[in-house]
Amino acid sequence: MTDPINPSHYQNHPSGVECIQITEHMNFCRGNAIKYLWRAGEKGDAIEDLRKARWYVDREIQRLEFIAKDKFRSEEILIGEGLEGIQKDA
């Protein structure tokens, strides 16, 4: 009988480590990318799993780029308004 909650394609890694033991320490996009890489070809089409992993990686890159851009913009505003002495990390 298969376990619908914790199927074998998450448990059969040669290391003995389950995917969730790694991904529960990551954010959503990184965890899902690892999940799809982990199970690639175990549940179905490996190419489809790899494309899904790439989709989550691309989404995480977009998130990080947005944060970096937004941080840069925030620093520009502080400097532009003569507030250079304010600690930005406080």
N, CA, C and O atoms as CSV, one atom per row, in Angstrom:
chain,resi,resn,atom,element,x,y,z
A,1,MET,N,N,0.832,-1.185,0.000
A,1,MET,CA,C,0.000,0.000,0.000
A,1,MET,C,C,0.875,1.247,0.000
A,1,MET,O,O,1.812,1.347,0.793
A,2,THR,N,N,0.583,2.180,-0.866
A,2,THR,CA,C,1.374,3.395,-0.932
A,2,THR,C,C,0.852,4.427,0.063
A,2,THR,O,O,-0.336,4.468,0.383
A,3,ASP,N,N,1.759,5.244,0.533
A,3,ASP,CA,C,1.420,6.304,1.483
A,3,ASP,C,C,1.192,7.596,0.703
A,3,ASP,O,O,2.149,8.151,0.164
A,4,PRO,N,N,-0.049,8.095,0.626
A,4,PRO,CA,C,-0.317,9.300,-0.159
A,4,PRO,C,C,0.262,10.570,0.470
A,4,PRO,O,O,0.426,11.578,-0.217
A,5,ILE,N,N,0.568,10.529,1.754
A,5,ILE,CA,C,1.116,11.691,2.450
A,5,ILE,C,C,2.637,11.770,2.289
A,5,ILE,O,O,3.187,12.855,2.102
A,6,ASN,N,N,3.300,10.646,2.359
A,6,ASN,CA,C,4.762,10.602,2.275
A,6,ASN,C,C,5.171,9.508,1.286
A,6,ASN,O,O,5.668,8.456,1.689
A,7,PRO,N,N,4.958,9.763,-0.018
A,7,PRO,CA,C,5.195,8.721,-1.019
A,7,PRO,C,C,6.669,8.348,-1.152
A,7,PRO,O,O,7.559,9.083,-0.723
A,8,SER,N,N,6.897,7.199,-1.754
A,8,SER,CA,C,8.248,6.647,-1.855
A,8,SER,C,C,9.207,7.533,-2.635
A,8,SER,O,O,10.411,7.496,-2.380
A,9,HIS,N,N,8.706,8.340,-3.589
A,9,HIS,CA,C,9.635,9.153,-4.363
A,9,HIS,C,C,10.276,10.259,-3.521
A,9,HIS,O,O,11.186,10.936,-4.000
A,10,TYR,N,N,9.827,10.457,-2.291
A,10,TYR,CA,C,10.494,11.374,-1.367
A,10,TYR,C,C,11.363,10.631,-0.361
A,10,TYR,O,O,12.127,11.255,0.374
A,11,GLN,N,N,11.255,9.309,-0.321
A,11,GLN,CA,C,11.948,8.525,0.701
A,11,GLN,C,C,13.069,7.645,0.166
A,11,GLN,O,O,13.811,7.058,0.954
A,12,ASN,N,N,13.211,7.538,-1.142
A,12,ASN,CA,C,14.132,6.532,-1.681
A,12,ASN,C,C,15.500,7.070,-2.086
A,12,ASN,O,O,16.195,6.431,-2.875
A,13,HIS,N,N,15.898,8.213,-1.573
A,13,HIS,CA,C,17.223,8.751,-1.893
A,13,HIS,C,C,18.296,7.840,-1.289
A,13,HIS,O,O,18.141,7.378,-0.159
A,14,PRO,N,N,19.374,7.577,-2.020
A,14,PRO,CA,C,20.422,6.669,-1.520
A,14,PRO,C,C,21.048,7.104,-0.200
A,14,PRO,O,O,21.605,6.275,0.520
A,15,SER,N,N,20.966,8.383,0.125
A,15,SER,CA,C,21.542,8.875,1.376
A,15,SER,C,C,20.723,8.462,2.590
A,15,SER,O,O,21.220,8.474,3.716
A,16,GLY,N,N,19.450,8.092,2.355
A,16,GLY,CA,C,18.559,7.781,3.461
A,16,GLY,C,C,17.863,9.017,4.026
A,16,GLY,O,O,17.014,8.909,4.910
A,17,VAL,N,N,18.222,10.173,3.518
A,17,VAL,CA,C,17.620,11.429,3.957
A,17,VAL,C,C,16.338,11.656,3.167
A,17,VAL,O,O,16.295,11.419,1.959
A,18,GLU,N,N,15.298,12.115,3.848
A,18,GLU,CA,C,14.065,12.453,3.151
A,18,GLU,C,C,14.126,13.899,2.690
A,18,GLU,O,O,14.725,14.749,3.348
A,19,CYS,N,N,13.511,14.161,1.572
A,19,CYS,CA,C,13.514,15.489,0.978
A,19,CYS,C,C,13.059,16.560,1.967
A,19,CYS,O,O,13.672,17.625,2.045
A,20,ILE,N,N,12.008,16.296,2.712
A,20,ILE,CA,C,11.459,17.298,3.623
A,20,ILE,C,C,12.440,17.672,4.738
A,20,ILE,O,O,12.377,18.778,5.275
A,21,GLN,N,N,13.340,16.757,5.084
A,21,GLN,CA,C,14.328,17.068,6.115
A,21,GLN,C,C,15.262,18.194,5.666
A,21,GLN,O,O,15.837,18.897,6.497
A,22,ILE,N,N,15.406,18.356,4.390
A,22,ILE,CA,C,16.235,19.426,3.828
A,22,ILE,C,C,15.380,20.661,3.540
A,22,ILE,O,O,15.727,21.772,3.941
A,23,THR,N,N,14.271,20.458,2.846
A,23,THR,CA,C,13.494,21.597,2.342
A,23,THR,C,C,12.756,22.363,3.429
A,23,THR,O,O,12.429,23.532,3.224
A,24,GLU,N,N,12.482,21.751,4.575
A,24,GLU,CA,C,11.761,22.480,5.621
A,24,GLU,C,C,12.582,23.618,6.210
A,24,GLU,O,O,12.058,24.438,6.963
A,25,HIS,N,N,13.856,23.672,5.873
A,25,HIS,CA,C,14.732,24.741,6.354
A,25,HIS,C,C,14.936,25.844,5.316
A,25,HIS,O,O,15.776,26.726,5.495
A,26,MET,N,N,14.162,25.788,4.229
A,26,MET,CA,C,14.307,26.739,3.125
A,26,MET,C,C,13.021,27.533,2.947
A,26,MET,O,O,11.975,27.179,3.492
A,27,ASN,N,N,13.116,28.610,2.176
A,27,ASN,CA,C,11.887,29.316,1.827
A,27,ASN,C,C,11.112,28.483,0.800
A,27,ASN,O,O,11.601,27.462,0.316
A,28,PHE,N,N,9.911,28.933,0.479
A,28,PHE,CA,C,9.009,28.155,-0.367
A,28,PHE,C,C,9.601,27.828,-1.735
A,28,PHE,O,O,9.608,26.667,-2.144
A,29,CYS,N,N,10.095,28.838,-2.444
A,29,CYS,CA,C,10.593,28.613,-3.806
A,29,CYS,C,C,11.834,27.723,-3.822
A,29,CYS,O,O,11.937,26.820,-4.653
A,30,ARG,N,N,12.755,27.963,-2.933
A,30,ARG,CA,C,13.955,27.121,-2.890
A,30,ARG,C,C,13.608,25.686,-2.508
A,30,ARG,O,O,14.134,24.736,-3.087
A,31,GLY,N,N,12.724,25.539,-1.535
A,31,GLY,CA,C,12.311,24.206,-1.113
A,31,GLY,C,C,11.625,23.439,-2.233
A,31,GLY,O,O,11.887,22.252,-2.428
A,32,ASN,N,N,10.749,24.112,-2.968
A,32,ASN,CA,C,10.068,23.437,-4.069
A,32,ASN,C,C,11.027,23.093,-5.193
A,32,ASN,O,O,10.897,22.034,-5.807
A,33,ALA,N,N,11.980,23.956,-5.473
A,33,ALA,CA,C,12.978,23.649,-6.508
A,33,ALA,C,C,13.747,22.383,-6.122
A,33,ALA,O,O,13.942,21.494,-6.951
A,34,ILE,N,N,14.176,22.306,-4.876
A,34,ILE,CA,C,14.899,21.118,-4.408
A,34,ILE,C,C,14.000,19.886,-4.485
A,34,ILE,O,O,14.448,18.813,-4.889
A,35,LYS,N,N,12.732,20.040,-4.096
A,35,LYS,CA,C,11.789,18.912,-4.147
A,35,LYS,C,C,11.689,18.347,-5.560
A,35,LYS,O,O,11.734,17.132,-5.754
A,36,TYR,N,N,11.554,19.235,-6.547
A,36,TYR,CA,C,11.418,18.749,-7.926
A,36,TYR,C,C,12.725,18.159,-8.449
A,36,TYR,O,O,12.699,17.205,-9.227
A,37,LEU,N,N,13.858,18.706,-8.037
A,37,LEU,CA,C,15.140,18.099,-8.418
A,37,LEU,C,C,15.296,16.736,-7.761
A,37,LEU,O,O,15.753,15.780,-8.387
A,38,TRP,N,N,14.915,16.660,-6.499
A,38,TRP,CA,C,15.049,15.442,-5.703
A,38,TRP,C,C,14.292,14.276,-6.340
A,38,TRP,O,O,14.799,13.158,-6.435
A,39,ARG,N,N,13.070,14.568,-6.770
A,39,ARG,CA,C,12.211,13.498,-7.266
A,39,ARG,C,C,12.227,13.360,-8.784
A,39,ARG,O,O,11.485,12.540,-9.326
A,40,ALA,N,N,13.044,14.129,-9.480
A,40,ALA,CA,C,13.046,14.140,-10.947
A,40,ALA,C,C,13.118,12.725,-11.500
A,40,ALA,O,O,14.073,11.984,-11.264
A,41,GLY,N,N,12.082,12.381,-12.237
A,41,GLY,CA,C,12.023,11.071,-12.860
A,41,GLY,C,C,11.489,9.967,-11.976
A,41,GLY,O,O,11.213,8.878,-12.479
A,42,GLU,N,N,11.329,10.193,-10.683
A,42,GLU,CA,C,10.838,9.156,-9.769
A,42,GLU,C,C,9.318,9.035,-9.815
A,42,GLU,O,O,8.780,7.944,-9.625
A,43,LYS,N,N,8.627,10.130,-10.061
A,43,LYS,CA,C,7.167,10.124,-10.052
A,43,LYS,C,C,6.599,10.078,-11.464
A,43,LYS,O,O,5.516,9.541,-11.692
A,44,GLY,N,N,7.331,10.639,-12.392
A,44,GLY,CA,C,6.837,10.712,-13.761
A,44,GLY,C,C,7.932,11.208,-14.677
A,44,GLY,O,O,9.054,10.703,-14.648
A,45,ASP,N,N,7.609,12.188,-15.480
A,45,ASP,CA,C,8.512,12.740,-16.489
A,45,ASP,C,C,9.615,13.583,-15.846
A,45,ASP,O,O,9.334,14.615,-15.237
A,46,ALA,N,N,10.856,13.149,-15.979
A,46,ALA,CA,C,11.994,13.867,-15.392
A,46,ALA,C,C,12.123,15.270,-15.971
A,46,ALA,O,O,12.444,16.209,-15.243
A,47,ILE,N,N,11.881,15.424,-17.248
A,47,ILE,CA,C,12.010,16.746,-17.877
A,47,ILE,C,C,10.984,17.710,-17.290
A,47,ILE,O,O,11.295,18.873,-17.033
A,48,GLU,N,N,9.772,17.231,-17.078
A,48,GLU,CA,C,8.740,18.086,-16.471
A,48,GLU,C,C,9.141,18.503,-15.059
A,48,GLU,O,O,8.969,19.663,-14.685
A,49,ASP,N,N,9.673,17.567,-14.272
A,49,ASP,CA,C,10.132,17.908,-12.923
A,49,ASP,C,C,11.255,18.938,-12.964
A,49,ASP,O,O,11.277,19.867,-12.156
A,50,LEU,N,N,12.180,18.779,-13.895
A,50,LEU,CA,C,13.293,19.730,-14.007
A,50,LEU,C,C,12.804,21.109,-14.443
A,50,LEU,O,O,13.330,22.126,-13.992
A,51,ARG,N,N,11.806,21.146,-15.314
A,51,ARG,CA,C,11.221,22.443,-15.713
A,51,ARG,C,C,10.533,23.115,-14.532
A,51,ARG,O,O,10.625,24.331,-14.364
A,52,LYS,N,N,9.853,22.332,-13.725
A,52,LYS,CA,C,9.208,22.888,-12.536
A,52,LYS,C,C,10.262,23.436,-11.575
A,52,LYS,O,O,10.087,24.516,-11.011
A,53,ALA,N,N,11.348,22.697,-11.389
A,53,ALA,CA,C,12.431,23.167,-10.525
A,53,ALA,C,C,12.986,24.484,-11.053
A,53,ALA,O,O,13.231,25.412,-10.283
A,54,ARG,N,N,13.182,24.564,-12.357
A,54,ARG,CA,C,13.698,25.800,-12.971
A,54,ARG,C,C,12.734,26.954,-12.755
A,54,ARG,O,O,13.166,28.081,-12.510
A,55,TRP,N,N,11.433,26.692,-12.842
A,55,TRP,CA,C,10.429,27.733,-12.636
A,55,TRP,C,C,10.558,28.325,-11.234
A,55,TRP,O,O,10.509,29.543,-11.066
A,56,TYR,N,N,10.722,27.467,-10.233
A,56,TYR,CA,C,10.876,27.955,-8.862
A,56,TYR,C,C,12.208,28.678,-8.661
A,56,TYR,O,O,12.265,29.662,-7.924
A,57,VAL,N,N,13.263,28.212,-9.293
A,57,VAL,CA,C,14.559,28.904,-9.211
A,57,VAL,C,C,14.442,30.294,-9.844
A,57,VAL,O,O,14.901,31.281,-9.268
A,58,ASP,N,N,13.834,30.369,-11.016
A,58,ASP,CA,C,13.646,31.670,-11.680
A,58,ASP,C,C,12.818,32.613,-10.812
A,58,ASP,O,O,13.117,33.804,-10.726
A,59,ARG,N,N,11.793,32.090,-10.179
A,59,ARG,CA,C,10.942,32.914,-9.305
A,59,ARG,C,C,11.731,33.422,-8.105
A,59,ARG,O,O,11.554,34.571,-7.698
A,60,GLU,N,N,12.592,32.598,-7.533
A,60,GLU,CA,C,13.428,33.017,-6.412
A,60,GLU,C,C,14.435,34.078,-6.856
A,60,GLU,O,O,14.702,35.028,-6.120
A,61,ILE,N,N,14.982,33.922,-8.038
A,61,ILE,CA,C,15.896,34.943,-8.572
A,61,ILE,C,C,15.167,36.274,-8.721
A,61,ILE,O,O,15.700,37.317,-8.345
A,62,GLN,N,N,13.964,36.245,-9.261
A,62,GLN,CA,C,13.176,37.477,-9.403
A,62,GLN,C,C,12.923,38.125,-8.047
A,62,GLN,O,O,13.008,39.346,-7.916
A,63,ARG,N,N,12.613,37.313,-7.040
A,63,ARG,CA,C,12.362,37.842,-5.698
A,63,ARG,C,C,13.610,38.526,-5.140
A,63,ARG,O,O,13.530,39.625,-4.591
A,64,LEU,N,N,14.752,37.876,-5.284
A,64,LEU,CA,C,15.997,38.438,-4.771
A,64,LEU,C,C,16.404,39.695,-5.535
A,64,LEU,O,O,16.908,40.648,-4.941
A,65,GLU,N,N,16.188,39.698,-6.843
A,65,GLU,CA,C,16.492,40.892,-7.632
A,65,GLU,C,C,15.598,42.059,-7.213
A,65,GLU,O,O,16.061,43.197,-7.142
A,66,PHE,N,N,14.328,41.785,-6.937
A,66,PHE,CA,C,13.409,42.825,-6.493
A,66,PHE,C,C,13.851,43.392,-5.150
A,66,PHE,O,O,13.836,44.606,-4.951
A,67,ILE,N,N,14.245,42.514,-4.226
A,67,ILE,CA,C,14.707,42.972,-2.918
A,67,ILE,C,C,15.954,43.831,-3.069
A,67,ILE,O,O,16.061,44.882,-2.437
A,68,ALA,N,N,16.898,43.395,-3.899
A,68,ALA,CA,C,18.128,44.158,-4.104
A,68,ALA,C,C,17.827,45.515,-4.713
A,68,ALA,O,O,18.402,46.522,-4.300
A,69,LYS,N,N,16.938,45.553,-5.684
A,69,LYS,CA,C,16.567,46.809,-6.327
A,69,LYS,C,C,15.850,47.724,-5.338
A,69,LYS,O,O,16.122,48.923,-5.288
A,70,ASP,N,N,14.945,47.163,-4.559
A,70,ASP,CA,C,14.193,47.949,-3.589
A,70,ASP,C,C,15.122,48.502,-2.515
A,70,ASP,O,O,14.948,49.642,-2.084
A,71,LYS,N,N,16.114,47.711,-2.071
A,71,LYS,CA,C,17.076,48.182,-1.076
A,71,LYS,C,C,17.896,49.335,-1.651
A,71,LYS,O,O,18.130,50.334,-0.973
A,72,PHE,N,N,18.330,49.193,-2.903
A,72,PHE,CA,C,19.087,50.259,-3.557
A,72,PHE,C,C,18.249,51.530,-3.621
A,72,PHE,O,O,18.745,52.618,-3.329
A,73,ARG,N,N,16.977,51.396,-4.003
A,73,ARG,CA,C,16.079,52.541,-4.086
A,73,ARG,C,C,15.903,53.191,-2.721
A,73,ARG,O,O,15.894,54.419,-2.634
A,74,SER,N,N,15.765,52.422,-1.667
A,74,SER,CA,C,15.621,52.957,-0.311
A,74,SER,C,C,16.859,53.740,0.100
A,74,SER,O,O,16.750,54.796,0.722
A,75,GLU,N,N,18.038,53.226,-0.246
A,75,GLU,CA,C,19.273,53.927,0.083
A,75,GLU,C,C,19.380,55.229,-0.701
A,75,GLU,O,O,19.856,56.230,-0.166
A,76,GLU,N,N,18.945,55.233,-1.959
A,76,GLU,CA,C,18.947,56.460,-2.759
A,76,GLU,C,C,18.059,57.521,-2.123
A,76,GLU,O,O,18.429,58.694,-2.079
A,77,ILE,N,N,16.907,57.124,-1.637
A,77,ILE,CA,C,15.976,58.065,-1.017
A,77,ILE,C,C,16.600,58.666,0.233
A,77,ILE,O,O,16.513,59.877,0.438
A,78,LEU,N,N,17.227,57.847,1.075
A,78,LEU,CA,C,17.856,58.359,2.286
A,78,LEU,C,C,18.949,59.368,1.962
A,78,LEU,O,O,19.010,60.433,2.575
A,79,ILE,N,N,19.808,59.044,1.009
A,79,ILE,CA,C,20.907,59.936,0.637
A,79,ILE,C,C,20.355,61.186,-0.033
A,79,ILE,O,O,20.811,62.294,0.248
A,80,GLY,N,N,19.384,61.017,-0.913
A,80,GLY,CA,C,18.811,62.144,-1.643
A,80,GLY,C,C,18.100,63.149,-0.756
A,80,GLY,O,O,17.968,64.314,-1.132
A,81,GLU,N,N,17.645,62.732,0.396
A,81,GLU,CA,C,16.923,63.640,1.281
A,81,GLU,C,C,17.803,64.163,2.404
A,81,GLU,O,O,17.308,64.746,3.368
A,82,GLY,N,N,19.117,63.952,2.278
A,82,GLY,CA,C,20.039,64.492,3.268
A,82,GLY,C,C,20.014,63.757,4.590
A,82,GLY,O,O,20.311,64.345,5.630
A,83,LEU,N,N,19.666,62.488,4.568
A,83,LEU,CA,C,19.587,61.728,5.793
A,83,LEU,C,C,20.715,60.698,5.891
A,83,LEU,O,O,20.522,59.601,6.414
A,84,GLU,N,N,21.882,61.064,5.386
A,84,GLU,CA,C,23.003,60.139,5.311
A,84,GLU,C,C,23.406,59.604,6.674
A,84,GLU,O,O,23.908,58.483,6.769
A,85,GLY,N,N,23.198,60.376,7.725
A,85,GLY,CA,C,23.631,59.960,9.047
A,85,GLY,C,C,22.755,58.908,9.694
A,85,GLY,O,O,23.144,58.329,10.708
A,86,ILE,N,N,21.602,58.647,9.145
A,86,ILE,CA,C,20.696,57.651,9.736
A,86,ILE,C,C,21.227,56.261,9.420
A,86,ILE,O,O,21.596,55.961,8.285
A,87,GLN,N,N,21.258,55.424,10.445
A,87,GLN,CA,C,21.691,54.043,10.230
A,87,GLN,C,C,20.576,53.293,9.523
A,87,GLN,O,O,19.461,53.189,10.034
A,88,LYS,N,N,20.882,52.778,8.360
A,88,LYS,CA,C,19.866,52.089,7.559
A,88,LYS,C,C,19.530,50.711,8.121
A,88,LYS,O,O,18.431,50.206,7.892
A,89,ASP,N,N,20.453,50.099,8.848
A,89,ASP,CA,C,20.224,48.754,9.352
A,89,ASP,C,C,19.638,48.746,10.760
A,89,ASP,O,O,19.395,47.675,11.315
A,90,ALA,N,N,19.412,49.900,11.337
A,90,ALA,CA,C,18.909,49.960,12.724
A,90,ALA,C,C,17.432,49.675,12.765
A,90,ALA,O,O,16.832,49.680,13.840
